């Protein structure tokens, strides 16, 4: 049996992803987020784990350095890599939204044309405003997006939120949802064909576990 290489994302999805995969027999010793090992292998089950930065994970899968990976739909849409999306894993739920300072709220979305928008999600924001037919200047940032309108760098932001607490703390209000996102299982296209039976079984096993977890939550 060939090795199956699984890419895991650092950050909020990591722990749940490791836990979920272990439930279907995909585990190895010392799979921890801060591991100094670049590749962690389980020789018995022929599984390798690599731990990557979130934004890099789809690239590893697209080029076959990893056969499969777990990543947020937001990153998948932003990076637009040529991979198969196999399964919605239903955790890590969030939404990409458009927000503005409370005192700058306007009646219609079209009233925000020709303003500056700060975001980590440049491609997703551009597609969103193009679809609305609104011209904006998009400023790419890598952190503290909520700071941009406070200091006058932008009038609007497009950013990921889970609860909206940070928006309220910074006196920002949500105007529209660009899309909803959650963790997804993705696969390299060639790997999916070569290891179809194994990956198909993995997807089926994961569905069973997710359904069981969903039943317990009800």
Helices and strands as residue ranges (DSSP letters): E 4-9, H 14-23, E 39-42, E 47-52, H 54-62, E 68-72, H 73-79, E 84-88, E 94-101, G 102-104, G 109-112, E 116-119, H 122-132, E 137-140, H 147-150, E 156-161, H 165-169, E 172-181, E 183-187, H 189-194, H 196-217
